């Protein structure tokens, strides 16, 4: 990646500024029950970032100085998103209870060890990690925009617009890194195989499958929702080796069955960047 682009990203990194959010106005506007449910899901996943980082610390991802610098900023920013969403929910009259993160399930511990093994054994591990990150970030970005449209809550819309700007920068980093690491055809083939075989929506395995299905139905149903899903898939298809890939649109069309009872949504390790070749999101 161009050193200037990386420096631009790092210089823009900061915790989400919520100092001027109209918190007192939150309860004065109706908030659909579906939006509350979606926000609980999103807040939990943002807060779960620390677990993803724990897994990545055992991979070769941290050996790349650009990726290591990015991950430090990414974790800081995602954690701030979680705190902001929790504060909004509390202001809306739906406070959250703290959730333990230290006791990983057996499946999660096995996944972390398998990820570490694959990272050590496969020199191009970063290729699939960057693709996975790009998919997750553009999905999150699109989900926040869709939630703002559906909830029709002015304070929430303003808050989510700020969160989405961060997610757009995260997507830009992952996308540019993925392009770089997928140049080698062999790396692209393996990365495509792993995504085709193991990808699932963000939060699969962290949240119950029924919640993941609800979120998919709520955000991506109807003409506008399916159009948003197609934009996600269309952006990822621009990566080397990913032409024709079917992700969110196919998952929605399938009724979300792919996430039932598995951990497929987890990563295998997990400024305007458009100048760096990121596809347009609109």
C-alpha positions as CSV (number, residue, x, y, z in Angstrom):
1,X,0.0,0.0,0.0
2,X,1.1,3.5,-0.7
3,X,2.8,4.9,2.4
4,X,0.9,8.2,2.0
5,X,-2.4,6.4,2.0
6,X,-1.5,4.5,5.2
7,X,-0.3,7.7,6.9
8,X,-3.6,9.5,5.9
9,X,-5.5,6.7,7.5
10,X,-3.5,6.7,10.7
11,X,-3.7,10.4,11.0
12,X,-7.5,10.3,10.7
13,X,-7.8,7.6,13.4
14,X,-9.6,8.7,16.6
15,X,-12.4,7.7,18.8
16,X,-15.9,8.5,17.5
17,X,-16.8,12.0,18.6
18,X,-20.2,12.0,20.3
19,X,-19.7,15.2,22.3
20,X,-22.4,17.1,20.3
21,X,-24.9,14.2,19.9
22,X,-28.3,15.4,21.0
23,X,-28.7,12.6,23.6
24,X,-31.6,14.4,25.4
25,X,-33.6,14.2,22.1
26,X,-33.3,10.5,21.8
27,X,-36.4,9.5,23.8
28,X,-38.4,12.2,22.1
29,X,-38.6,10.2,18.8
30,X,-40.1,6.8,18.3
31,X,-37.7,3.9,17.9
32,X,-39.2,0.8,16.3
33,X,-38.7,-2.5,18.3
34,X,-37.0,-3.9,15.2
35,X,-34.4,-1.1,15.3
36,X,-33.7,-1.8,19.0
37,X,-33.2,-5.4,18.3
38,X,-30.8,-4.6,15.4
39,X,-28.9,-2.1,17.5
40,X,-28.4,-4.7,20.3
41,X,-26.9,-7.1,17.7
42,X,-24.6,-4.4,16.3
43,X,-23.5,-3.2,19.6
44,X,-22.6,-6.7,20.7
45,X,-20.5,-7.3,17.6
46,X,-18.7,-4.0,17.8
47,X,-17.8,-4.8,21.4
48,X,-16.7,-8.3,20.4
49,X,-13.8,-6.8,18.4
50,X,-11.5,-7.5,21.3
51,X,-12.0,-11.2,20.8
52,X,-11.1,-11.0,17.1
53,X,-8.0,-9.1,18.0
54,X,-7.0,-11.8,20.6
55,X,-7.3,-14.3,17.8
56,X,-5.2,-12.2,15.4
57,X,-2.4,-11.8,17.8
58,X,-1.5,-15.5,17.2
59,X,-1.2,-15.0,13.4
60,X,1.3,-13.6,11.0
61,X,-1.1,-10.6,10.5
62,X,0.8,-8.7,13.2
63,X,4.1,-9.3,11.4
64,X,3.1,-6.9,8.7
65,X,3.8,-3.4,9.9
66,X,1.0,-1.8,8.0
67,X,-1.6,-4.3,9.2
68,X,-0.3,-4.1,12.8
69,X,-0.6,-0.3,12.7
70,X,-4.1,-0.5,11.2
71,X,-5.3,-3.1,13.7
72,X,-4.4,-1.0,16.7
73,X,-6.5,1.9,15.3
74,X,-9.3,-0.4,14.1
75,X,-9.7,-1.9,17.6
76,X,-9.8,1.5,19.2
77,X,-12.4,2.9,16.7
78,X,-14.6,-0.2,16.8
79,X,-14.6,-0.2,20.6
80,X,-15.8,3.4,20.5
81,X,-18.6,2.4,18.2
82,X,-19.8,-0.1,20.7
83,X,-19.8,2.4,23.5
84,X,-21.7,4.9,21.4
85,X,-24.4,2.4,20.5
86,X,-24.7,1.4,24.1
87,X,-25.1,5.0,25.1
88,X,-27.8,5.5,22.5
89,X,-29.7,2.4,23.6
90,X,-29.6,3.6,27.2
91,X,-30.8,7.0,26.2
92,X,-33.7,5.4,24.4
93,X,-34.7,3.4,27.5
94,X,-33.1,0.1,26.5
95,X,-29.9,-0.2,28.6
96,X,-27.6,-3.1,28.0
97,X,-26.2,-5.6,30.6
98,X,-22.5,-6.2,30.5
99,X,-21.5,-9.5,28.8
100,X,-18.5,-11.6,29.7
101,X,-16.0,-12.0,26.9
102,X,-13.3,-14.0,28.6
103,X,-14.9,-17.5,28.6
104,X,-14.7,-18.6,25.0
105,X,-16.8,-21.5,23.9
106,X,-15.1,-24.7,22.8
107,X,-15.8,-24.0,19.1
108,X,-14.3,-20.5,19.4
109,X,-11.1,-21.9,21.1
110,X,-10.8,-24.6,18.4
111,X,-11.3,-21.9,15.7
112,X,-8.6,-19.7,17.2
113,X,-6.1,-22.6,17.2
114,X,-7.0,-23.6,13.7
115,X,-6.6,-20.0,12.5
116,X,-3.2,-19.7,14.1
117,X,-2.2,-23.0,12.4
118,X,-3.3,-21.9,9.0
119,X,-1.6,-18.6,9.4
120,X,1.7,-20.3,10.2
121,X,1.4,-22.9,7.5
122,X,0.2,-20.6,4.7
123,X,2.4,-17.6,3.7
124,X,-0.5,-15.9,2.0
125,X,-2.7,-16.0,5.0
126,X,-3.1,-12.2,4.9
127,X,-4.9,-12.5,1.5
128,X,-7.9,-14.2,3.0
129,X,-7.8,-12.2,6.2
130,X,-7.9,-8.9,4.2
131,X,-10.7,-10.2,1.9
132,X,-12.7,-11.3,4.9
133,X,-12.2,-7.9,6.6
134,X,-13.3,-6.1,3.4
135,X,-16.5,-8.2,3.2
136,X,-17.3,-7.6,6.9
137,X,-16.6,-3.9,6.8
138,X,-18.7,-3.1,3.7
139,X,-21.5,-5.3,5.1
140,X,-21.4,-3.3,8.4
141,X,-21.2,0.0,6.6
142,X,-24.2,-0.9,4.4
143,X,-26.1,-2.3,7.5
144,X,-25.7,1.0,9.4
145,X,-27.0,3.0,6.4
146,X,-30.0,0.7,6.0
147,X,-30.8,0.9,9.7
148,X,-30.7,4.7,9.6
149,X,-33.2,4.6,6.6
150,X,-35.6,2.1,8.3
151,X,-35.6,3.5,11.8
152,X,-36.3,7.1,10.8
153,X,-34.9,8.4,14.0
154,X,-33.0,11.7,13.5
155,X,-30.5,11.3,16.3
156,X,-29.8,7.7,15.4
157,X,-29.4,8.6,11.8
158,X,-26.8,11.3,12.6
159,X,-24.9,8.9,14.9
160,X,-24.9,6.1,12.4
161,X,-23.6,8.4,9.7
162,X,-20.5,9.0,11.8
163,X,-20.1,5.3,12.5
164,X,-20.5,4.6,8.8
165,X,-17.7,7.0,7.9
166,X,-15.3,5.0,10.1
167,X,-16.5,1.8,8.6
168,X,-15.9,3.2,5.1
169,X,-12.3,3.9,6.0
170,X,-11.9,0.4,7.5
171,X,-13.3,-1.1,4.3
172,X,-10.9,1.0,2.2
173,X,-7.9,-0.3,4.1
174,X,-9.0,-3.9,3.9
175,X,-9.9,-3.6,0.2
176,X,-6.6,-2.1,-0.8
177,X,-4.7,-4.7,1.2
178,X,-6.7,-7.5,-0.3
179,X,-5.9,-6.2,-3.9
180,X,-2.3,-6.3,-3.0
181,X,-2.2,-9.8,-1.5
182,X,-4.5,-11.3,-4.2
183,X,-2.1,-10.5,-7.0
184,X,-0.7,-14.0,-6.9
185,X,-3.2,-16.3,-8.6
186,X,-2.5,-19.1,-6.1
187,X,-3.3,-16.8,-3.2
188,X,-6.5,-15.7,-4.9
189,X,-7.6,-19.2,-5.6
190,X,-7.2,-20.3,-2.0
191,X,-8.8,-17.2,-0.6
192,X,-11.7,-17.6,-2.9
193,X,-12.1,-21.3,-1.9
194,X,-12.1,-20.3,1.8
195,X,-14.6,-17.5,1.4
196,X,-16.9,-19.7,-0.7
197,X,-16.7,-22.5,1.8
198,X,-16.7,-20.7,5.2
199,X,-18.0,-17.1,4.9
200,X,-21.1,-16.2,6.9
201,X,-22.6,-12.8,7.8
202,X,-21.0,-10.6,10.4
203,X,-21.8,-12.0,13.9
204,X,-22.6,-15.5,12.9
205,X,-21.5,-17.7,15.8
206,X,-21.3,-14.7,18.1
207,X,-25.0,-14.0,18.2
208,X,-27.7,-16.8,17.9
209,X,-28.6,-17.8,14.4
210,X,-32.1,-16.5,14.8
211,X,-30.8,-13.0,15.5
212,X,-28.6,-13.1,12.4
213,X,-31.5,-14.2,10.3
214,X,-33.7,-11.5,11.8
215,X,-31.1,-8.8,11.0
216,X,-30.8,-10.0,7.4
217,X,-34.5,-10.0,6.9
218,X,-34.9,-6.6,8.5
219,X,-32.1,-4.8,6.7
220,X,-32.0,-6.6,3.4
221,X,-35.5,-7.6,2.5
222,X,-37.5,-5.8,-0.2
223,X,-36.3,-4.0,-3.3
224,X,-34.1,-1.5,-1.4
225,X,-32.6,-4.2,0.8
226,X,-31.7,-6.5,-2.0
227,X,-30.2,-3.6,-3.9
228,X,-28.0,-2.9,-0.9
229,X,-27.0,-6.6,-0.8
230,X,-26.1,-6.5,-4.5
231,X,-23.9,-3.5,-3.9
232,X,-21.9,-5.4,-1.3
233,X,-21.4,-8.3,-3.5
234,X,-20.6,-6.1,-6.5
235,X,-17.8,-4.3,-4.6
236,X,-16.1,-7.6,-3.6
237,X,-16.3,-9.0,-7.1
238,X,-13.8,-6.3,-8.1
239,X,-11.1,-8.1,-6.2
240,X,-8.7,-10.4,-8.1
241,X,-10.2,-13.9,-8.2
242,X,-13.6,-12.9,-6.9
243,X,-15.5,-12.3,-10.1
244,X,-19.0,-13.7,-9.8
245,X,-18.8,-14.3,-6.0
246,X,-22.2,-14.5,-4.3
247,X,-22.3,-13.5,-0.7
248,X,-24.9,-11.4,1.0
249,X,-27.5,-11.6,-1.8
250,X,-27.2,-15.4,-1.9
251,X,-27.4,-15.7,1.9
252,X,-30.6,-13.5,2.0
253,X,-32.1,-15.5,-0.9
254,X,-31.4,-18.7,0.9
255,X,-33.3,-17.6,4.0
256,X,-30.2,-17.4,6.0
257,X,-29.8,-21.1,6.6
258,X,-26.1,-21.0,6.0
259,X,-25.5,-19.5,9.5
260,X,-27.5,-22.0,11.5
261,X,-25.3,-23.6,14.2
262,X,-21.9,-22.7,12.9
263,X,-19.3,-20.0,13.2
264,X,-19.0,-19.0,9.6
265,X,-19.3,-15.3,10.1
266,X,-16.1,-15.1,12.1
267,X,-12.9,-13.9,10.4
268,X,-10.3,-16.6,9.7
269,X,-8.0,-14.4,11.4
270,X,-10.7,-11.2,10.8
271,X,-10.0,9.8,5.0
272,X,-11.4,8.8,1.6
273,X,-9.6,5.8,0.3
274,X,-11.3,5.9,-3.1
275,X,-8.1,7.3,-4.5
276,X,-6.5,3.9,-3.6
277,X,-8.9,2.0,-5.9
278,X,-11.8,1.2,-3.6
279,X,-15.0,0.7,-5.5
280,X,-17.8,3.2,-5.1
281,X,-20.3,2.3,-2.4
282,X,-23.3,4.1,-3.9
